[in-house]
Amino acid sequence: MNAPSYNNGLIEYTDAVYTPEGLLSEWLTVVFACMTSSLLFYHMTRVKSLTMDPRLSAFFACSLIVVSILYNFSAIFPYMKRMDHQLGKVKDDDTHYQLNRLKVTFISLALITTSIQVGICYVIVKNTGKYI
């Protein structure tokens, strides 16, 4: 069985691609930490580990999720600029296509994550509506 072949053009830009991806990954770690804290806090108030008005706990949980979404967007836009800068340096069409596909994939995943976060906020607010 033959070893997989790699596009030499893509390997040439590996460091230039890893830096923006690494920075995006670090920010996404912050996003998920915020999201986890939010859901853990909300769960603790719902099972009465912490005693709190349900509306206030929903407000705090959704606020943390909104902060998480803001972190996500603050990571996506610089990532797009860094990747566009790298794409501008690429001369080979195949490499340009592959790098652009990576960029679109990471942006899409970040936007899907944001959509899920908005959905979770909606569920929290909807379930808290019965306490109003």
KENU-785179 format. One record per atom (N, C-alpha, C): residue number from 1; atom name; x, y, z. Coordinates in nm, 2 decimals. Example, Ala and Ser with C-alpha at 12.3 -4.5 7.8 and 13.67 -1.06 7.14 Angstrom:
! KENU-785179
> 1,N,1.32,-0.57,0.78 $
> 1,CA,1.23,-0.45,0.78 $
> 1,C,1.32,-0.33,0.78 $
> 2,N,1.28,-0.22,0.71 $
> 2,CA,1.37,-0.11,0.71 $
> 2,C,1.29,0.00,0.79 $
***
This chain:
! KENU-785179
> 1,N,0.08,-0.12,0.00 $
> 1,CA,0.00,0.00,0.00 $
> 1,C,0.09,0.12,0.00 $
> 2,N,0.06,0.22,-0.09 $
> 2,CA,0.13,0.34,-0.10 $
> 2,C,0.10,0.44,0.01 $
> 3,N,0.20,0.51,0.05 $
> 3,CA,0.17,0.62,0.15 $
> 3,C,0.09,0.73,0.08 $
> 4,N,0.01,0.80,0.15 $
> 4,CA,-0.07,0.91,0.09 $
> 4,C,0.03,1.02,0.03 $
> 5,N,-0.01,1.08,-0.08 $
> 5,CA,0.07,1.18,-0.13 $
> 5,C,0.01,1.32,-0.08 $
> 6,N,0.10,1.41,-0.06 $
> 6,CA,0.06,1.54,-0.02 $
> 6,C,0.09,1.65,-0.12 $
> 7,N,0.01,1.74,-0.13 $
> 7,CA,0.04,1.85,-0.22 $
> 7,C,0.15,1.93,-0.17 $
> 8,N,0.26,1.94,-0.25 $
> 8,CA,0.38,2.01,-0.20 $
> 8,C,0.35,2.16,-0.17 $
> 9,N,0.25,2.22,-0.25 $
> 9,CA,0.22,2.36,-0.23 $
> 9,C,0.15,2.38,-0.09 $
> 10,N,0.07,2.28,-0.05 $
> 10,CA,0.00,2.29,0.08 $
> 10,C,0.11,2.28,0.19 $
> 11,N,0.20,2.19,0.18 $
> 11,CA,0.31,2.17,0.28 $
> 11,C,0.39,2.30,0.29 $
> 12,N,0.41,2.37,0.18 $
> 12,CA,0.49,2.49,0.18 $
> 12,C,0.42,2.60,0.27 $
> 13,N,0.29,2.59,0.28 $
> 13,CA,0.21,2.69,0.36 $
> 13,C,0.17,2.64,0.50 $
> 14,N,0.22,2.53,0.54 $
> 14,CA,0.18,2.47,0.67 $
> 14,C,0.19,2.56,0.78 $
> 15,N,0.31,2.62,0.80 $
> 15,CA,0.33,2.71,0.92 $
> 15,C,0.23,2.83,0.91 $
> 16,N,0.22,2.88,0.79 $
> 16,CA,0.13,3.00,0.77 $
> 16,C,-0.02,2.97,0.80 $
> 17,N,-0.06,2.84,0.78 $
> 17,CA,-0.19,2.80,0.81 $
> 17,C,-0.21,2.76,0.96 $
> 18,N,-0.11,2.70,1.01 $
> 18,CA,-0.12,2.65,1.15 $
> 18,C,-0.13,2.77,1.25 $
> 19,N,-0.07,2.88,1.22 $
> 19,CA,-0.07,2.99,1.31 $
> 19,C,-0.22,3.05,1.32 $
> 20,N,-0.28,3.08,1.21 $
> 20,CA,-0.42,3.12,1.23 $
> 20,C,-0.51,3.02,1.29 $
> 21,N,-0.49,2.89,1.25 $
> 21,CA,-0.58,2.78,1.31 $
> 21,C,-0.55,2.77,1.45 $
> 22,N,-0.43,2.78,1.50 $
> 22,CA,-0.39,2.77,1.64 $
> 22,C,-0.46,2.88,1.72 $
> 23,N,-0.45,3.00,1.67 $
> 23,CA,-0.51,3.11,1.74 $
> 23,C,-0.66,3.09,1.75 $
> 24,N,-0.73,3.05,1.64 $
> 24,CA,-0.87,3.02,1.64 $
> 24,C,-0.90,2.91,1.74 $
> 25,N,-0.82,2.81,1.74 $
> 25,CA,-0.85,2.70,1.84 $
> 25,C,-0.84,2.74,1.98 $
> 26,N,-0.74,2.83,2.01 $
> 26,CA,-0.73,2.88,2.15 $
> 26,C,-0.85,2.97,2.19 $
> 27,N,-0.90,3.05,2.09 $
> 27,CA,-1.02,3.12,2.12 $
> 27,C,-1.14,3.03,2.14 $
> 28,N,-1.15,2.93,2.06 $
> 28,CA,-1.26,2.84,2.07 $
> 28,C,-1.26,2.76,2.20 $
> 29,N,-1.14,2.74,2.26 $
> 29,CA,-1.13,2.68,2.39 $
> 29,C,-1.20,2.78,2.50 $
> 30,N,-1.17,2.91,2.48 $
> 30,CA,-1.24,3.00,2.57 $
> 30,C,-1.39,3.00,2.55 $
> 31,N,-1.43,2.99,2.43 $
> 31,CA,-1.58,2.98,2.40 $
> 31,C,-1.64,2.86,2.47 $
> 32,N,-1.58,2.75,2.45 $
> 32,CA,-1.64,2.63,2.52 $
> 32,C,-1.63,2.63,2.67 $
> 33,N,-1.52,2.69,2.72 $
> 33,CA,-1.51,2.70,2.87 $
> 33,C,-1.63,2.79,2.92 $
> 34,N,-1.65,2.90,2.85 $
> 34,CA,-1.76,2.99,2.89 $
> 34,C,-1.90,2.92,2.88 $
> 35,N,-1.91,2.84,2.77 $
> 35,CA,-2.04,2.77,2.75 $
> 35,C,-2.06,2.67,2.86 $
> 36,N,-1.95,2.59,2.89 $
> 36,CA,-1.96,2.49,2.99 $
> 36,C,-2.00,2.55,3.13 $
> 37,N,-1.93,2.66,3.16 $
> 37,CA,-1.96,2.73,3.29 $
> 37,C,-2.10,2.77,3.29 $
> 38,N,-2.15,2.83,3.18 $
> 38,CA,-2.29,2.87,3.18 $
> 38,C,-2.39,2.76,3.20 $
> 39,N,-2.37,2.65,3.13 $
> 39,CA,-2.46,2.53,3.15 $
> 39,C,-2.45,2.47,3.28 $
> 40,N,-2.33,2.46,3.34 $
> 40,CA,-2.31,2.40,3.47 $
> 40,C,-2.38,2.49,3.57 $
> 41,N,-2.36,2.62,3.56 $
> 41,CA,-2.42,2.71,3.66 $
> 41,C,-2.58,2.70,3.65 $
> 42,N,-2.63,2.70,3.53 $
> 42,CA,-2.78,2.69,3.51 $
> 42,C,-2.83,2.56,3.57 $
> 43,N,-2.76,2.45,3.54 $
> 43,CA,-2.80,2.32,3.59 $
> 43,C,-2.80,2.32,3.75 $
> 44,N,-2.69,2.38,3.80 $
> 44,CA,-2.68,2.38,3.95 $
> 44,C,-2.80,2.46,4.01 $
> 45,N,-2.85,2.56,3.95 $
> 45,CA,-2.96,2.64,4.00 $
> 45,C,-3.09,2.56,3.98 $
> 46,N,-3.10,2.48,3.88 $
> 46,CA,-3.22,2.40,3.85 $
> 46,C,-3.24,2.28,3.94 $
> 47,N,-3.13,2.22,3.98 $
> 47,CA,-3.13,2.11,4.08 $
> 47,C,-3.12,2.15,4.22 $
> 48,N,-3.12,2.28,4.24 $
> 48,CA,-3.11,2.34,4.37 $
> 48,C,-2.98,2.32,4.45 $
> 49,N,-2.87,2.30,4.38 $
> 49,CA,-2.74,2.30,4.44 $
> 49,C,-2.71,2.44,4.49 $
> 50,N,-2.76,2.53,4.40 $
> 50,CA,-2.76,2.68,4.43 $
> 50,C,-2.90,2.73,4.43 $
> 51,N,-2.94,2.80,4.54 $
> 51,CA,-3.07,2.85,4.54 $
> 51,C,-3.07,2.99,4.48 $
> 52,N,-3.16,3.01,4.38 $
> 52,CA,-3.16,3.14,4.31 $
> 52,C,-3.29,3.14,4.23 $
> 53,N,-3.34,3.26,4.22 $
> 53,CA,-3.46,3.29,4.13 $
> 53,C,-3.43,3.23,3.99 $
> 54,N,-3.52,3.15,3.93 $
> 54,CA,-3.50,3.10,3.80 $
> 54,C,-3.47,3.20,3.69 $
> 55,N,-3.54,3.32,3.71 $
> 55,CA,-3.52,3.42,3.60 $
> 55,C,-3.38,3.48,3.61 $
> 56,N,-3.33,3.49,3.73 $
> 56,CA,-3.19,3.55,3.75 $
> 56,C,-3.09,3.45,3.70 $
> 57,N,-3.11,3.32,3.73 $
> 57,CA,-3.02,3.22,3.69 $
> 57,C,-3.02,3.21,3.53 $
> 58,N,-3.14,3.22,3.47 $
> 58,CA,-3.14,3.22,3.33 $
> 58,C,-3.07,3.34,3.27 $
> 59,N,-3.09,3.46,3.33 $
> 59,CA,-3.02,3.58,3.29 $
> 59,C,-2.87,3.56,3.29 $
> 60,N,-2.82,3.51,3.40 $
> 60,CA,-2.67,3.49,3.41 $
> 60,C,-2.62,3.38,3.31 $
> 61,N,-2.70,3.27,3.30 $
> 61,CA,-2.65,3.17,3.21 $
> 61,C,-2.65,3.22,3.06 $
> 62,N,-2.76,3.29,3.02 $
> 62,CA,-2.76,3.34,2.89 $
> 62,C,-2.66,3.45,2.87 $
> 63,N,-2.63,3.53,2.97 $
> 63,CA,-2.53,3.63,2.96 $
> 63,C,-2.39,3.57,2.93 $
> 64,N,-2.36,3.46,3.00 $
> 64,CA,-2.23,3.39,2.98 $
> 64,C,-2.23,3.33,2.83 $
> 65,N,-2.34,3.29,2.79 $
> 65,CA,-2.35,3.23,2.65 $
> 65,C,-2.33,3.35,2.55 $
> 66,N,-2.39,3.46,2.57 $
> 66,CA,-2.37,3.58,2.49 $
> 66,C,-2.22,3.62,2.48 $
> 67,N,-2.16,3.62,2.60 $
> 67,CA,-2.02,3.65,2.61 $
> 67,C,-1.94,3.55,2.52 $
> 68,N,-1.98,3.42,2.53 $
> 68,CA,-1.91,3.32,2.46 $
> 68,C,-1.93,3.34,2.31 $
> 69,N,-2.05,3.38,2.27 $
> 69,CA,-2.07,3.41,2.13 $
> 69,C,-1.99,3.53,2.08 $
> 70,N,-1.97,3.63,2.17 $
> 70,CA,-1.89,3.75,2.13 $
> 70,C,-1.74,3.71,2.12 $
> 71,N,-1.70,3.62,2.21 $
> 71,CA,-1.56,3.56,2.19 $
> 71,C,-1.55,3.49,2.06 $
> 72,N,-1.65,3.41,2.02 $
> 72,CA,-1.65,3.34,1.90 $
> 72,C,-1.63,3.43,1.78 $
> 73,N,-1.71,3.54,1.77 $
> 73,CA,-1.70,3.63,1.66 $
> 73,C,-1.57,3.71,1.67 $
> 74,N,-1.52,3.74,1.79 $
> 74,CA,-1.39,3.81,1.80 $
> 74,C,-1.28,3.72,1.75 $
> 75,N,-1.30,3.59,1.74 $
> 75,CA,-1.20,3.50,1.69 $
> 75,C,-1.21,3.47,1.54 $
> 76,N,-1.34,3.47,1.50 $
> 76,CA,-1.36,3.44,1.36 $
> 76,C,-1.31,3.55,1.26 $
> 77,N,-1.34,3.67,1.29 $
> 77,CA,-1.30,3.78,1.20 $
> 77,C,-1.15,3.80,1.18 $
> 78,N,-1.07,3.80,1.29 $
> 78,CA,-0.93,3.80,1.27 $
> 78,C,-0.88,3.67,1.19 $
> 79,N,-0.94,3.56,1.22 $
> 79,CA,-0.90,3.44,1.15 $
> 79,C,-0.92,3.45,1.00 $
> 80,N,-1.03,3.51,0.96 $
> 80,CA,-1.06,3.53,0.82 $
> 80,C,-0.96,3.62,0.76 $
> 81,N,-0.92,3.73,0.83 $
> 81,CA,-0.82,3.82,0.78 $
> 81,C,-0.69,3.76,0.76 $
> 82,N,-0.65,3.68,0.86 $
> 82,CA,-0.52,3.61,0.86 $
> 82,C,-0.51,3.51,0.74 $
> 83,N,-0.62,3.43,0.73 $
> 83,CA,-0.63,3.33,0.62 $
> 83,C,-0.63,3.40,0.48 $
> 84,N,-0.71,3.51,0.47 $
> 84,CA,-0.71,3.59,0.34 $
> 84,C,-0.57,3.64,0.31 $
> 85,N,-0.50,3.68,0.41 $
> 85,CA,-0.36,3.73,0.39 $
> 85,C,-0.28,3.61,0.33 $
> 86,N,-0.29,3.50,0.39 $
> 86,CA,-0.21,3.38,0.35 $
> 86,C,-0.26,3.34,0.21 $
> 87,N,-0.39,3.34,0.18 $
> 87,CA,-0.44,3.30,0.05 $
> 87,C,-0.39,3.40,-0.06 $
> 88,N,-0.37,3.52,-0.02 $
> 88,CA,-0.32,3.62,-0.12 $
> 88,C,-0.17,3.59,-0.16 $
> 89,N,-0.10,3.51,-0.08 $
> 89,CA,0.04,3.48,-0.11 $
> 89,C,0.05,3.35,-0.20 $
> 90,N,-0.06,3.27,-0.21 $
> 90,CA,-0.06,3.14,-0.28 $
> 90,C,-0.06,3.17,-0.43 $
> 91,N,0.03,3.10,-0.50 $
> 91,CA,0.03,3.11,-0.64 $
> 91,C,-0.04,2.99,-0.71 $
> 92,N,-0.04,2.88,-0.65 $
> 92,CA,-0.09,2.75,-0.71 $
> 92,C,-0.24,2.75,-0.68 $
> 93,N,-0.32,2.72,-0.79 $
> 93,CA,-0.46,2.71,-0.78 $
> 93,C,-0.51,2.60,-0.68 $
> 94,N,-0.45,2.48,-0.69 $
> 94,CA,-0.49,2.37,-0.61 $
> 94,C,-0.47,2.40,-0.46 $
> 95,N,-0.35,2.46,-0.43 $
> 95,CA,-0.32,2.49,-0.29 $
> 95,C,-0.42,2.60,-0.24 $
> 96,N,-0.45,2.70,-0.33 $
> 96,CA,-0.54,2.80,-0.29 $
> 96,C,-0.68,2.74,-0.26 $
> 97,N,-0.72,2.65,-0.34 $
> 97,CA,-0.85,2.58,-0.32 $
> 97,C,-0.85,2.51,-0.19 $
> 98,N,-0.75,2.43,-0.16 $
> 98,CA,-0.74,2.36,-0.04 $
> 98,C,-0.74,2.45,0.09 $
> 99,N,-0.66,2.55,0.08 $
> 99,CA,-0.65,2.65,0.20 $
> 99,C,-0.79,2.72,0.21 $
> 100,N,-0.85,2.75,0.10 $
> 100,CA,-0.98,2.82,0.11 $
> 100,C,-1.08,2.72,0.17 $
> 101,N,-1.08,2.60,0.13 $
> 101,CA,-1.17,2.50,0.19 $
> 101,C,-1.15,2.48,0.34 $
> 102,N,-1.02,2.48,0.38 $
> 102,CA,-1.00,2.48,0.53 $
> 102,C,-1.06,2.60,0.60 $
> 103,N,-1.04,2.72,0.54 $
> 103,CA,-1.09,2.84,0.60 $
> 103,C,-1.24,2.83,0.61 $
> 104,N,-1.31,2.79,0.50 $
> 104,CA,-1.46,2.78,0.50 $
> 104,C,-1.50,2.68,0.60 $
> 105,N,-1.43,2.57,0.61 $
> 105,CA,-1.47,2.46,0.71 $
> 105,C,-1.47,2.52,0.85 $
> 106,N,-1.36,2.58,0.89 $
> 106,CA,-1.34,2.63,1.03 $
> 106,C,-1.44,2.74,1.06 $
> 107,N,-1.47,2.83,0.96 $
> 107,CA,-1.57,2.93,0.98 $
> 107,C,-1.71,2.87,1.00 $
> 108,N,-1.74,2.78,0.91 $
> 108,CA,-1.87,2.71,0.92 $
> 108,C,-1.89,2.64,1.05 $
> 109,N,-1.79,2.57,1.10 $
> 109,CA,-1.80,2.51,1.23 $
> 109,C,-1.82,2.61,1.35 $
> 110,N,-1.75,2.72,1.34 $
> 110,CA,-1.76,2.82,1.44 $
> 110,C,-1.90,2.88,1.44 $
> 111,N,-1.96,2.90,1.32 $
> 111,CA,-2.09,2.95,1.30 $
> 111,C,-2.20,2.85,1.35 $
> 112,N,-2.18,2.73,1.32 $
> 112,CA,-2.27,2.62,1.37 $
> 112,C,-2.27,2.62,1.52 $
> 113,N,-2.15,2.63,1.58 $
> 113,CA,-2.14,2.64,1.73 $
> 113,C,-2.22,2.76,1.78 $
> 114,N,-2.21,2.87,1.72 $
> 114,CA,-2.28,2.99,1.76 $
> 114,C,-2.43,2.97,1.74 $
> 115,N,-2.48,2.90,1.64 $
> 115,CA,-2.62,2.87,1.62 $
> 115,C,-2.67,2.78,1.73 $
> 116,N,-2.59,2.68,1.77 $
> 116,CA,-2.63,2.60,1.88 $
> 116,C,-2.64,2.68,2.01 $
> 117,N,-2.55,2.77,2.03 $
> 117,CA,-2.55,2.85,2.15 $
> 117,C,-2.68,2.94,2.16 $
> 118,N,-2.71,2.99,2.04 $
> 118,CA,-2.83,3.07,2.04 $
> 118,C,-2.96,2.99,2.07 $
> 119,N,-2.96,2.86,2.01 $
> 119,CA,-3.07,2.77,2.04 $
> 119,C,-3.08,2.74,2.19 $
> 120,N,-2.96,2.72,2.25 $
> 120,CA,-2.96,2.69,2.40 $
> 120,C,-3.02,2.80,2.48 $
> 121,N,-2.98,2.93,2.44 $
> 121,CA,-3.03,3.05,2.51 $
> 121,C,-3.18,3.05,2.49 $
> 122,N,-3.23,3.02,2.37 $
> 122,CA,-3.37,3.02,2.34 $
> 122,C,-3.45,2.92,2.43 $
> 123,N,-3.39,2.80,2.45 $
> 123,CA,-3.45,2.70,2.53 $
> 123,C,-3.46,2.74,2.68 $
> 124,N,-3.35,2.80,2.72 $
> 124,CA,-3.34,2.85,2.86 $
> 124,C,-3.44,2.96,2.89 $
> 125,N,-3.45,3.06,2.80 $
> 125,CA,-3.55,3.16,2.81 $
> 125,C,-3.69,3.11,2.80 $
> 126,N,-3.72,3.02,2.71 $
> 126,CA,-3.85,2.96,2.69 $
> 126,C,-3.89,2.89,2.82 $
> 127,N,-3.80,2.81,2.88 $
> 127,CA,-3.83,2.73,3.00 $
> 127,C,-3.85,2.83,3.12 $
> 128,N,-3.78,2.94,3.12 $
> 128,CA,-3.79,3.03,3.23 $
> 128,C,-3.92,3.12,3.22 $
> 129,N,-3.98,3.13,3.10 $
> 129,CA,-4.10,3.20,3.08 $
> 129,C,-4.21,3.17,3.17 $
> 130,N,-4.22,3.04,3.22 $
> 130,CA,-4.33,3.00,3.30 $
> 130,C,-4.32,3.06,3.44 $
> 131,N,-4.20,3.12,3.48 $
> 131,CA,-4.18,3.18,3.61 $
> 131,C,-4.22,3.33,3.61 $
> 132,N,-4.26,3.38,3.49 $
> 132,CA,-4.29,3.52,3.48 $
> 132,C,-4.44,3.55,3.52 $
***
